[in-house]
Amino acid sequence: MAEPYTITNPPLVCWSCHDRTLGTHFCSSCGKLVQLRGGIDYFTLFEMPRKLWVELPALEKKFLQLSWKLHPDNFVSASEQERELSLQHSSELNDAYRTLRDPVARLEYLLGIEGMRKEGEHKQQAPPELLEEVFELNESLEELREAKASGGDLAGLQTRLQAAEKSFQAQLGEVDARLQSAAREWDAAFDAKADEGARKKLLSRMNELLNRRSYIRNLVTNVQKELQ
Ligand SMILES: [Zn+2]
């Protein structure tokens, strides 16, 4: 039997039939499960282009089809290597599905594989144009905490914070709309095979919007926590 390959040691040929293998999950010559190639991305696992618009019912259908084909139950009487491969493919596919079905996680992932964003990156500084509003918000939050501690009057502060929450929610909606339009531009650029410069510009814009989105979302969550 061929040496078992690892994810960091990608095979150029099928471990079973030794043909050059081009399939993502199965060898196109002999139909056996292939070794997962190093650096293979979630879009490729789903045999999809790196585009941001994803039809969820179609994604789910593909997921169910692939999970069924890759499922360890199909390999109970296969070799140990194939059983191991079936587990690897299935687990990668699950991770891929969880990420791709969520629009924000999908975008974050795309920015990661395009080299625009490090994993777990969250810019926590306030966008400059929000500074004043954030400053006021933090003041109101502080006052509310003090009033809660000293048993002071909460109603006025709560009203002020509810208004702030509403304003930030509206801004979140606006960021989402801008993200959607940038995502459409990305898909169009992908189809048009736009050059590196144009792609980088779009990625950087989306990265900025995503940072802004997570910043505002945090604010909203904090306000909601204090208003409970
Ligand atoms: Zn093969």
Boltz pocket constraint, residues with backbone or C-beta under 6 A from the ligand:
constraints:
  - pocket:
      binder: B
      contacts: [[A, 14], [A, 15], [A, 16], [A, 17], [A, 18], [A, 19], [A, 21], [A, 27], [A, 28], [A, 29], [A, 30], [A, 31], [A, 32]]
      max_distance: 6.0
